[in-house]
Amino acid sequence: MTAIMLAIAITILGSVVAWQFSKGKSKKRKYIIWGITIMVAIAPFLSFSIGLTYAFIVRNGWGGLIMWVLFPIIFILGLIVLLVGVFKEKRTKTM
């Protein structure tokens, strides 16, 4: 149970840090910050905690393999957010 709580704490801490870093920044910078945060701090630890929690609930260790499915899905979502931020063009005001 302590491993699950630690994983959830790291996920929450990563989200809070990303929120602090992205406060007051442009949309482009926010996408980049959140994309990196999703890939590094949220995807591995959230999938780990969900996988272990599910395995504990169904009382089957094989149920924990759901983390192998969740991690790539969340990681790819983070990669998409990061790429949107990288390739997003800044708007310039023209009169």
C-alpha positions in Angstrom: 0.0 0.0 0.0 2.9 2.4 0.6 4.1 2.0 -2.9 0.7 3.0 -4.2 0.6 6.0 -2.0 4.1 7.1 -3.0 3.1 6.8 -6.7 0.0 8.9 -6.2 2.0 11.5 -4.2 4.6 11.7 -7.0 1.8 12.2 -9.5 0.2 14.9 -7.5 3.5 16.6 -6.8 4.4 16.6 -10.5 1.0 18.1 -11.4 1.4 20.8 -8.8 4.9 21.7 -10.0 3.7 21.8 -13.6 0.8 24.0 -12.7 3.2 26.4 -10.9 5.6 26.5 -13.8 2.9 27.0 -16.4 1.1 29.8 -14.5 1.2 33.0 -16.5 2.9 31.4 -19.5 1.8 31.4 -23.1 -0.3 28.5 -24.4 2.7 27.2 -26.4 4.8 27.0 -23.2 1.9 25.5 -21.2 1.5 22.7 -23.8 5.3 21.9 -23.6 5.4 21.9 -19.8 2.3 19.7 -19.5 3.4 17.4 -22.2 6.7 16.7 -20.4 5.0 16.4 -17.1 2.5 13.9 -18.4 5.2 11.8 -20.0 7.7 11.9 -17.0 5.7 12.3 -13.8 2.1 11.3 -14.5 2.2 8.4 -17.0 4.5 5.9 -15.2 3.3 6.6 -11.6 -0.4 6.8 -12.4 -0.4 3.6 -14.4 1.6 1.9 -11.7 -0.8 3.0 -8.9 -3.9 2.0 -11.0 -2.4 -1.3 -11.9 -1.5 -2.3 -8.4 -4.8 -1.0 -7.0 -6.7 -3.1 -9.6 -4.6 -6.2 -8.8 -5.3 -5.7 -5.1 -9.0 -5.4 -5.7 -9.4 -8.5 -7.9 -6.9 -10.4 -5.7 -4.9 -11.5 -8.8 -1.4 -10.4 -9.5 -2.0 -10.8 -13.3 -4.5 -8.0 -13.0 -1.7 -5.6 -12.4 -0.6 -6.0 -16.0 -3.2 -3.4 -16.9 -0.4 -0.9 -16.2 1.4 -2.2 -19.3 -1.7 -1.0 -21.3 -2.2 2.3 -19.4 1.3 3.5 -19.6 1.7 3.7 -23.4 -1.7 5.3 -23.8 -1.0 8.1 -21.2 2.5 8.5 -22.5 1.3 8.9 -26.1 -1.2 11.5 -24.9 1.6 13.4 -23.2 3.7 13.2 -26.4 0.8 14.6 -28.4 0.5 17.5 -26.0 4.2 18.1 -26.2 4.2 18.1 -30.0 1.3 20.4 -30.1 3.3 22.8 -28.0 6.4 22.5 -30.0 4.8 23.0 -33.4 2.2 25.6 -32.3 2.8 28.9 -34.0 2.8 32.1 -32.1 0.2 34.5 -33.1 1.3 38.0 -34.0 -0.9 41.0 -34.0 -1.2 42.7 -37.3 -3.1 45.8 -38.0 
